[in-house]
Structures are given as C-alpha cells and as structure tokens.
C-alpha cells in the first residue's frame, strides 16, 4: 500500500444484551456507523471477538450483519464459554486487559483499563 496501515483487535463484551437494546432507530444508527467505518477504514479492523453473548445475540447480529461486507464478517468471531482461552491465543497476555484474562491494568490497577 505504500503506507503504514494500523489495525485493531476489538473485544465486544455483550454481557447483559437484552430485548431493550433491539430498538430499530438504534440498530439503524449502529448499522450506518458500521457502514461508514467499513467504507472509509476497511483495513483498520484486524479481528473482532464477541464475548459473553446471550442467546439473543444471533438475532441482534443478524439485524446488522447485512450492513457488512463478507471480508468484515469473516473478521468477526462470536466466542463461546472458552472465550478467555481463545483471546489469549490471539492477544498477548501483556496487552489483554486483566478483566478478560490478561495482565494489563491501568496505572491505578483498574482491570478494565478505562484510562488507557
């Protein structure tokens, strides 16, 4: 490409996702945001791991997946009960927040790394 391309690995923790989150205007807006991101920064997403997905998640995901191209859909992994093990195969434990099974914390010890 002749330029540096930085990519990110995202962890999408959907614990607590429920019917109250399936509001059409919010889904449409989320889809538009995904489309804009995909249109303008397609190489930015390296991997997206969805963890702690409730049984409702496939319904929610099917509502937005049509906004995504096949290349992006292939980067998304919905993980099961062994999600920590899978994350550690793809993310160095020094870079993975402690709340997800890694060793990374904020300078103040926050395992969620809210200020990093």
Buried (B, 14 or more C-beta within 10 A) or exposed (E): EEEEEEEEBEBBBBEEBEEEEEEEEEBEEBBEEBBEBBEEEEEEBEBBBBBBBEEBBEEBBEBBBEBBEEEBEEBBBBBEEEBBEBBBEEBEEEEBBBBBBBEBBBEEEBBBBEEE
